[in-house]
Amino acid sequence: MRWIPSRAKKEENQIVTIFTLASGRSGTQFLYNLFRLNAIDCVSVHEPLNPFNPDMFGRAIYDHTTGNYDQIRRRLIRKQRTIARYRSSFYLESSHSFLKSYYDLALEFFPNTKLIHLVRNPLKVVRSLVNRTTRIHQMRLPGRYYRGGDGRRYYRWSLTGLEPIYKGFDVERLTLSERHVIQWIEIENRAISFLRDSGKEGDCITMETPSTFNDKDQIGAMFRFLGVSTRHPEIRLPARKHATVFTPTVVTEEDRFIFRKIAKELPPHYLEIFTQPPYRNFEWVELLLPY
């Protein structure tokens, strides 16, 4: 990643920022590796480690949920300044934090934005999230929790459970799978409402994962849609996917039961998006249509 002096930096709105509309375990790191291997004139990061470029997980999720937007904007000012200093025409950040903590403020700071909507079978998303979360707890990974403004402890990479979608549930009694099912439905609702309210539908491409990530023609079409040039005559694929070590993603009948159970207990307006594109033609959508 190349830097230029601040006196010569590009204006923020000259750089095309590319963010992902996605849940965790939906192919965000694979997308980052695709860009890293193929994209020209594009700075590519997954979950930024640069202290001047906040990753927008942890306390940022709590602040967004509780309406503390001033704190979110302070972080985004730092992110904006960092991105503006890259000597590049494009900046990709493939993190799934976008829809968790700042999607509705992003265009204040990054008006020249394009988007990639990653949609993966939610049964596999939730099973993979449960496997990953369980593994992180088993390893006692430092930093997996943070303190919210209420003094309570929250998991760094997830919604807080304080969001309105959780209102009809006893959050403390939800299983890990149930919490992730609700979170996935909320994330997809945020993706669709953001695109509608921002008028960004024409700047967003939907990629069904993993099928489209195994199709070089569709990957090439994605780069062309975004206006990002590629360095090789043929698309190169990353060597491996970002799997959870020792824990294969195996969907069970219990996983399907949990989806149906949550769908029946949620207010219907959370499920309306699944009657429309891009969801209505997916085989798994029947799990989310109880009416």
C-alpha beads as a LAMMPS data file, in Angstrom:
LAMMPS data file: protein, C-alpha beads

291 atoms
290 bonds

1 atom types
1 bond types

-500.0 500.0 xlo xhi
-500.0 500.0 ylo yhi
-500.0 500.0 zlo zhi

Masses

1 110.0

Atoms # bond

1 1 1 0.000 0.000 0.000
2 1 1 1.509 3.303 -1.129
3 1 1 1.271 6.629 0.643
4 1 1 1.667 10.206 -0.593
5 1 1 2.341 13.370 1.417
6 1 1 -0.740 15.022 2.839
7 1 1 -0.123 18.257 0.876
8 1 1 -0.457 16.271 -2.375
9 1 1 -3.195 13.829 -1.364
10 1 1 -6.199 13.192 -3.545
11 1 1 -9.489 14.683 -2.530
12 1 1 -11.693 12.166 -0.726
13 1 1 -14.422 12.195 -3.356
14 1 1 -11.961 11.386 -6.171
15 1 1 -11.282 7.923 -4.785
16 1 1 -13.911 5.284 -5.489
17 1 1 -14.564 3.386 -2.276
18 1 1 -15.969 -0.137 -2.506
19 1 1 -17.723 -1.594 0.526
20 1 1 -19.469 -4.922 1.055
21 1 1 -23.060 -5.500 2.070
22 1 1 -22.584 -8.769 3.873
23 1 1 -22.830 -10.829 6.991
24 1 1 -19.756 -12.489 8.413
25 1 1 -18.863 -15.855 6.852
26 1 1 -20.282 -14.757 3.490
27 1 1 -17.042 -14.625 1.508
28 1 1 -15.631 -11.251 2.546
29 1 1 -12.062 -12.478 2.995
30 1 1 -12.209 -14.461 -0.249
31 1 1 -13.346 -11.253 -1.975
32 1 1 -10.374 -9.396 -0.486
33 1 1 -8.015 -12.072 -1.808
34 1 1 -9.624 -11.855 -5.260
35 1 1 -8.904 -8.136 -5.360
36 1 1 -5.410 -8.556 -3.970
37 1 1 -4.537 -11.067 -6.690
38 1 1 -6.234 -9.380 -9.626
39 1 1 -7.028 -5.680 -9.168
40 1 1 -4.908 -2.843 -10.536
41 1 1 -4.819 0.639 -8.990
42 1 1 -6.842 -0.528 -5.994
43 1 1 -5.885 -0.639 -2.325
44 1 1 -7.504 -3.767 -0.882
45 1 1 -8.042 -4.414 2.818
46 1 1 -10.236 -6.869 4.696
47 1 1 -10.510 -5.767 8.326
48 1 1 -8.000 -2.908 8.543
49 1 1 -5.254 -3.190 11.140
50 1 1 -4.043 0.370 10.585
51 1 1 -4.728 2.289 13.844
52 1 1 -5.661 5.349 11.772
53 1 1 -8.235 3.337 9.807
54 1 1 -10.770 1.953 12.344
55 1 1 -12.153 -1.497 11.589
56 1 1 -15.587 -0.344 12.910
57 1 1 -16.221 -3.452 15.006
58 1 1 -16.609 -3.525 18.782
59 1 1 -17.697 -0.278 20.431
60 1 1 -18.654 1.211 17.048
61 1 1 -21.470 -1.367 16.798
62 1 1 -22.738 -0.446 20.255
63 1 1 -22.537 3.287 19.507
64 1 1 -24.495 2.829 16.289
65 1 1 -27.169 0.785 18.039
66 1 1 -27.583 3.314 20.841
67 1 1 -27.576 6.324 18.501
68 1 1 -24.213 7.755 19.505
69 1 1 -23.503 8.910 15.959
70 1 1 -21.001 11.567 16.983
71 1 1 -18.583 8.824 18.012
72 1 1 -19.193 6.969 14.746
73 1 1 -18.470 10.131 12.760
74 1 1 -15.200 10.675 14.641
75 1 1 -14.069 7.216 13.567
76 1 1 -15.193 7.807 9.999
77 1 1 -13.234 11.065 9.818
78 1 1 -10.102 9.075 10.641
79 1 1 -10.999 6.436 8.055
80 1 1 -11.700 9.113 5.439
81 1 1 -8.346 10.825 6.014
82 1 1 -6.475 7.529 5.818
83 1 1 -8.151 6.438 2.584
84 1 1 -7.558 9.860 1.016
85 1 1 -3.807 9.422 1.460
86 1 1 -3.596 6.277 -0.672
87 1 1 -2.224 6.863 -4.151
88 1 1 -4.882 4.781 -5.809
89 1 1 -8.105 5.256 -7.770
90 1 1 -10.002 2.570 -5.848
91 1 1 -10.186 1.415 -2.267
92 1 1 -11.859 -1.894 -1.343
93 1 1 -12.740 -2.724 2.256
94 1 1 -14.342 -6.153 2.359
95 1 1 -15.165 -6.132 6.078
96 1 1 -18.665 -7.108 7.221
97 1 1 -18.620 -4.209 9.715
98 1 1 -20.205 -1.876 7.117
99 1 1 -23.788 -2.981 7.807
100 1 1 -23.175 -3.386 11.534
101 1 1 -21.968 0.077 12.468
102 1 1 -21.889 2.791 9.792
103 1 1 -23.791 2.019 6.591
104 1 1 -26.279 4.863 7.115
105 1 1 -23.488 7.407 7.689
106 1 1 -21.015 6.177 5.081
107 1 1 -22.097 8.393 2.192
108 1 1 -21.487 11.541 4.256
109 1 1 -17.800 10.663 4.073
110 1 1 -17.576 8.498 0.958
111 1 1 -20.081 9.800 -1.612
112 1 1 -18.243 8.117 -4.485
113 1 1 -19.036 4.603 -3.314
114 1 1 -19.785 1.328 -5.071
115 1 1 -21.022 -1.789 -3.334
116 1 1 -20.838 -5.560 -3.514
117 1 1 -23.758 -7.444 -1.958
118 1 1 -22.585 -10.920 -0.940
119 1 1 -25.422 -13.402 -0.456
120 1 1 -24.622 -16.870 0.857
121 1 1 -27.023 -19.618 1.900
122 1 1 -27.951 -18.405 5.420
123 1 1 -28.010 -21.960 6.773
124 1 1 -24.306 -22.173 5.992
125 1 1 -23.662 -18.618 7.194
126 1 1 -25.194 -19.302 10.604
127 1 1 -23.600 -22.739 11.022
128 1 1 -20.212 -21.274 10.087
129 1 1 -20.692 -18.324 12.472
130 1 1 -21.592 -20.685 15.311
131 1 1 -18.529 -22.823 14.576
132 1 1 -16.248 -19.776 14.391
133 1 1 -17.651 -18.139 17.546
134 1 1 -17.399 -21.392 19.493
135 1 1 -13.801 -21.835 18.375
136 1 1 -12.900 -18.265 19.355
137 1 1 -14.325 -18.821 22.842
138 1 1 -12.509 -22.142 23.198
139 1 1 -9.255 -20.389 22.331
140 1 1 -10.098 -17.542 24.743
141 1 1 -9.069 -15.099 22.052
142 1 1 -8.069 -11.749 23.618
143 1 1 -10.247 -8.817 22.624
144 1 1 -13.284 -10.908 21.743
145 1 1 -15.369 -8.818 24.150
146 1 1 -15.680 -5.086 24.741
147 1 1 -17.601 -2.936 27.229
148 1 1 -20.557 -0.932 26.019
149 1 1 -21.598 2.413 27.432
150 1 1 -23.923 0.530 29.791
151 1 1 -20.971 -1.353 31.298
152 1 1 -22.105 -4.685 29.894
153 1 1 -19.903 -7.035 27.908
154 1 1 -20.552 -7.548 24.164
155 1 1 -19.056 -9.830 21.520
156 1 1 -16.802 -7.796 19.250
157 1 1 -17.979 -8.965 15.803
158 1 1 -21.755 -9.262 16.330
159 1 1 -24.774 -7.062 16.798
160 1 1 -25.463 -6.259 20.427
161 1 1 -28.906 -7.798 20.921
162 1 1 -30.237 -4.326 21.738
163 1 1 -31.391 -3.725 18.158
164 1 1 -35.185 -3.439 17.605
165 1 1 -35.353 -6.783 15.783
166 1 1 -34.515 -8.531 19.073
167 1 1 -37.294 -6.780 20.989
168 1 1 -39.742 -9.701 20.916
169 1 1 -37.174 -12.169 22.244
170 1 1 -35.626 -12.908 25.630
171 1 1 -32.104 -12.259 24.352
172 1 1 -30.402 -13.869 27.342
173 1 1 -32.163 -17.156 26.599
174 1 1 -31.506 -17.241 22.871
175 1 1 -29.093 -19.911 21.704
176 1 1 -26.036 -18.882 19.711
177 1 1 -27.695 -20.204 16.542
178 1 1 -30.899 -18.254 17.192
179 1 1 -28.990 -15.026 17.758
180 1 1 -27.097 -15.464 14.498
181 1 1 -30.267 -16.243 12.538
182 1 1 -31.849 -13.009 13.794
183 1 1 -28.650 -11.115 13.071
184 1 1 -28.497 -12.424 9.480
185 1 1 -32.101 -11.354 8.818
186 1 1 -31.362 -7.892 10.252
187 1 1 -28.208 -7.527 8.149
188 1 1 -30.060 -8.376 4.927
189 1 1 -32.844 -5.927 5.818
190 1 1 -30.228 -3.236 6.334
191 1 1 -28.643 -4.028 2.968
192 1 1 -31.914 -3.643 1.089
193 1 1 -33.084 -0.545 2.977
194 1 1 -29.694 1.132 2.509
195 1 1 -29.737 0.535 -1.240
196 1 1 -33.304 1.804 -1.517
197 1 1 -32.897 4.871 0.689
198 1 1 -29.514 5.919 -0.715
199 1 1 -30.424 5.409 -4.358
200 1 1 -27.366 3.197 -4.736
201 1 1 -29.064 0.231 -6.426
202 1 1 -27.321 1.103 -9.695
203 1 1 -23.919 1.116 -7.988
204 1 1 -24.307 -2.307 -6.378
205 1 1 -23.614 -5.766 -7.787
206 1 1 -24.958 -8.895 -6.080
207 1 1 -22.730 -11.960 -5.900
208 1 1 -24.112 -15.282 -4.702
209 1 1 -21.350 -17.030 -2.812
210 1 1 -19.616 -19.345 -3.229
211 1 1 -20.974 -20.189 -6.711
212 1 1 -20.082 -16.887 -8.395
213 1 1 -16.633 -16.951 -6.795
214 1 1 -15.931 -20.192 -8.628
215 1 1 -16.916 -18.636 -11.968
216 1 1 -14.138 -16.568 -13.537
217 1 1 -16.543 -15.011 -16.043
218 1 1 -18.785 -13.673 -13.279
219 1 1 -15.793 -12.427 -11.323
220 1 1 -14.565 -10.631 -14.421
221 1 1 -18.028 -9.111 -14.866
222 1 1 -17.885 -7.872 -11.267
223 1 1 -14.560 -6.090 -11.873
224 1 1 -15.914 -4.512 -15.058
225 1 1 -19.077 -3.356 -13.274
226 1 1 -16.966 -1.685 -10.600
227 1 1 -14.616 -0.159 -13.185
228 1 1 -11.586 -1.897 -11.660
229 1 1 -8.929 -3.076 -14.129
230 1 1 -7.270 -6.470 -13.696
231 1 1 -3.616 -7.318 -14.165
232 1 1 -3.900 -10.761 -15.793
233 1 1 -5.555 -11.946 -19.030
234 1 1 -7.428 -14.533 -16.931
235 1 1 -8.840 -14.113 -13.430
236 1 1 -6.761 -15.786 -10.734
237 1 1 -8.498 -17.468 -7.809
238 1 1 -7.152 -17.537 -4.234
239 1 1 -5.593 -20.839 -3.214
240 1 1 -7.875 -21.503 -0.245
241 1 1 -11.017 -20.305 1.451
242 1 1 -11.102 -18.811 4.953
243 1 1 -12.371 -21.922 6.743
244 1 1 -12.681 -22.497 10.479
245 1 1 -9.897 -24.907 11.414
246 1 1 -11.028 -28.446 12.295
247 1 1 -14.726 -27.506 12.028
248 1 1 -16.435 -28.223 8.693
249 1 1 -19.666 -26.366 7.911
250 1 1 -22.299 -29.109 8.037
251 1 1 -25.932 -27.967 8.040
252 1 1 -28.326 -30.055 10.154
253 1 1 -32.102 -30.453 10.396
254 1 1 -31.908 -28.569 13.685
255 1 1 -30.437 -25.599 11.821
256 1 1 -33.424 -25.625 9.458
257 1 1 -35.830 -25.913 12.383
258 1 1 -34.287 -22.853 14.051
259 1 1 -34.723 -20.761 10.890
260 1 1 -38.386 -21.730 10.615
261 1 1 -38.928 -21.065 14.320
262 1 1 -37.398 -17.581 14.208
263 1 1 -39.271 -16.717 10.993
264 1 1 -42.578 -17.547 12.668
265 1 1 -41.770 -15.409 15.715
266 1 1 -40.533 -12.304 13.886
267 1 1 -42.898 -9.509 12.803
268 1 1 -43.722 -10.146 9.109
269 1 1 -42.174 -6.899 7.868
270 1 1 -38.689 -8.324 8.531
271 1 1 -39.422 -11.116 6.045
272 1 1 -40.927 -9.095 3.202
273 1 1 -37.575 -8.638 1.459
274 1 1 -37.313 -12.387 0.882
275 1 1 -40.274 -12.334 -1.512
276 1 1 -38.241 -10.055 -3.815
277 1 1 -34.961 -10.220 -5.770
278 1 1 -32.274 -11.292 -5.168
279 1 1 -33.687 -13.763 -2.613
280 1 1 -36.912 -15.133 -4.054
281 1 1 -35.280 -17.621 -6.424
282 1 1 -32.960 -19.206 -3.856
283 1 1 -33.853 -22.697 -2.693
284 1 1 -33.432 -21.818 0.984
285 1 1 -35.879 -18.888 0.928
286 1 1 -38.828 -21.123 1.913
287 1 1 -37.361 -21.261 5.427
288 1 1 -38.124 -17.559 5.805
289 1 1 -41.621 -17.431 4.373
290 1 1 -44.035 -18.743 7.033
291 1 1 -47.063 -17.014 5.508

Bonds

1 1 1 2
2 1 2 3
3 1 3 4
4 1 4 5
5 1 5 6
6 1 6 7
7 1 7 8
8 1 8 9
9 1 9 10
10 1 10 11
11 1 11 12
12 1 12 13
13 1 13 14
14 1 14 15
15 1 15 16
16 1 16 17
17 1 17 18
18 1 18 19
19 1 19 20
20 1 20 21
21 1 21 22
22 1 22 23
23 1 23 24
24 1 24 25
25 1 25 26
26 1 26 27
27 1 27 28
28 1 28 29
29 1 29 30
30 1 30 31
31 1 31 32
32 1 32 33
33 1 33 34
34 1 34 35
35 1 35 36
36 1 36 37
37 1 37 38
38 1 38 39
39 1 39 40
40 1 40 41
41 1 41 42
42 1 42 43
43 1 43 44
44 1 44 45
45 1 45 46
46 1 46 47
47 1 47 48
48 1 48 49
49 1 49 50
50 1 50 51
51 1 51 52
52 1 52 53
53 1 53 54
54 1 54 55
55 1 55 56
56 1 56 57
57 1 57 58
58 1 58 59
59 1 59 60
60 1 60 61
61 1 61 62
62 1 62 63
63 1 63 64
64 1 64 65
65 1 65 66
66 1 66 67
67 1 67 68
68 1 68 69
69 1 69 70
70 1 70 71
71 1 71 72
72 1 72 73
73 1 73 74
74 1 74 75
75 1 75 76
76 1 76 77
77 1 77 78
78 1 78 79
79 1 79 80
80 1 80 81
81 1 81 82
82 1 82 83
83 1 83 84
84 1 84 85
85 1 85 86
86 1 86 87
87 1 87 88
88 1 88 89
89 1 89 90
90 1 90 91
91 1 91 92
92 1 92 93
93 1 93 94
94 1 94 95
95 1 95 96
96 1 96 97
97 1 97 98
98 1 98 99
99 1 99 100
100 1 100 101
101 1 101 102
102 1 102 103
103 1 103 104
104 1 104 105
105 1 105 106
106 1 106 107
107 1 107 108
108 1 108 109
109 1 109 110
110 1 110 111
111 1 111 112
112 1 112 113
113 1 113 114
114 1 114 115
115 1 115 116
116 1 116 117
117 1 117 118
118 1 118 119
119 1 119 120
120 1 120 121
121 1 121 122
122 1 122 123
123 1 123 124
124 1 124 125
125 1 125 126
126 1 126 127
127 1 127 128
128 1 128 129
129 1 129 130
130 1 130 131
131 1 131 132
132 1 132 133
133 1 133 134
134 1 134 135
135 1 135 136
136 1 136 137
137 1 137 138
138 1 138 139
139 1 139 140
140 1 140 141
141 1 141 142
142 1 142 143
143 1 143 144
144 1 144 145
145 1 145 146
146 1 146 147
147 1 147 148
148 1 148 149
149 1 149 150
150 1 150 151
151 1 151 152
152 1 152 153
153 1 153 154
154 1 154 155
155 1 155 156
156 1 156 157
157 1 157 158
158 1 158 159
159 1 159 160
160 1 160 161
161 1 161 162
162 1 162 163
163 1 163 164
164 1 164 165
165 1 165 166
166 1 166 167
167 1 167 168
168 1 168 169
169 1 169 170
170 1 170 171
171 1 171 172
172 1 172 173
173 1 173 174
174 1 174 175
175 1 175 176
176 1 176 177
177 1 177 178
178 1 178 179
179 1 179 180
180 1 180 181
181 1 181 182
182 1 182 183
183 1 183 184
184 1 184 185
185 1 185 186
186 1 186 187
187 1 187 188
188 1 188 189
189 1 189 190
190 1 190 191
191 1 191 192
192 1 192 193
193 1 193 194
194 1 194 195
195 1 195 196
196 1 196 197
197 1 197 198
198 1 198 199
199 1 199 200
200 1 200 201
201 1 201 202
202 1 202 203
203 1 203 204
204 1 204 205
205 1 205 206
206 1 206 207
207 1 207 208
208 1 208 209
209 1 209 210
210 1 210 211
211 1 211 212
212 1 212 213
213 1 213 214
214 1 214 215
215 1 215 216
216 1 216 217
217 1 217 218
218 1 218 219
219 1 219 220
220 1 220 221
221 1 221 222
222 1 222 223
223 1 223 224
224 1 224 225
225 1 225 226
226 1 226 227
227 1 227 228
228 1 228 229
229 1 229 230
230 1 230 231
231 1 231 232
232 1 232 233
233 1 233 234
234 1 234 235
235 1 235 236
236 1 236 237
237 1 237 238
238 1 238 239
239 1 239 240
240 1 240 241
241 1 241 242
242 1 242 243
243 1 243 244
244 1 244 245
245 1 245 246
246 1 246 247
247 1 247 248
248 1 248 249
249 1 249 250
250 1 250 251
251 1 251 252
252 1 252 253
253 1 253 254
254 1 254 255
255 1 255 256
256 1 256 257
257 1 257 258
258 1 258 259
259 1 259 260
260 1 260 261
261 1 261 262
262 1 262 263
263 1 263 264
264 1 264 265
265 1 265 266
266 1 266 267
267 1 267 268
268 1 268 269
269 1 269 270
270 1 270 271
271 1 271 272
272 1 272 273
273 1 273 274
274 1 274 275
275 1 275 276
276 1 276 277
277 1 277 278
278 1 278 279
279 1 279 280
280 1 280 281
281 1 281 282
282 1 282 283
283 1 283 284
284 1 284 285
285 1 285 286
286 1 286 287
287 1 287 288
288 1 288 289
289 1 289 290
290 1 290 291
